[in-house]
Amino acid sequence: MTNSKTRLQSVMNFIKLAEQQANRPPGLVKLLAVSKTWPASRLRELAEAGQTRFGENYLQEALQKIAELADLNLEWHFIGPVQSNKTRDIAANFDWVESVDRLKIAQRLSDQRPTEKPPLNICLQVNIDDEASKAGVHPDGLMELAAAVSQLKNVRLRGLMIIPAIAETVEQQLDAFGRAQQLYSQLKTAHSSVDTLSMGMSADMQAAISQGSSMVRIGTALFGERHTPNKQ
């Protein structure tokens, strides 16, 4: 517990300092703990230290943790690629989906969201560097997709998520995050529900925060070096 609490406090201090250096209001940037491959016991330690938001990439692994940690008031984000045959379980068990890049997926999530639950929070994943190896809507197609998603009944458009290309310099990081921030500003102007720009990980969160990120997705800095993933 002590190690988890120390790691969490260190990350929160880093975020606070990055906000100050960027002249941004304190407490604006939210921390999403990326917990894929880590056991529920490690998540519980972080939760007991004060962390409430957790991001998972692999559905079956996540469902086991959600069930095991059901006694805690946690917010669950799905951040991995969304396959059509998994939308029902995602819609039923998560609070957020940050990796929507097709209208078909958004429609299925809306149709399959249980009626007793509030609308599912959606971030659109943008392939900011147009990488063939990565999912995400092309920047040119963002506004059209957002307009369609915003009309769906049981989802709520909240913003953007990006995973930029690996950068060799801080300048490259800033360039990608800056382009994402411009897209986010356009989206926010068009849709009043938009309030979230999810970008930045352990190695680049300072650059992301300086360019307007409102949610950083942190794994290594909170948990240590990642286990070999068991994808499901």
Secondary structure, 3 states (H helix, E strand, C coil): CHHHHHHHHHHHHHHHHHHHHCCCCCCCCEEEEECCCCCHHHHHHHHHCCCCEEEECCHHHHHHHHHHCCCCCCEEEECCCCCHHHHHHHHHHCCEEEEECCHHHHHHHHHHCCCCCCCEEEEEEECCCCCCCCCCECHHHHHHHHHHHCCCCCEEEEEEEECCCCCCCHHHHHHHHHHHHHHHHHHHHHCCCCCEEECCCCCCHHHHHHCCCCEEEECHHHHCCCCCCCCC
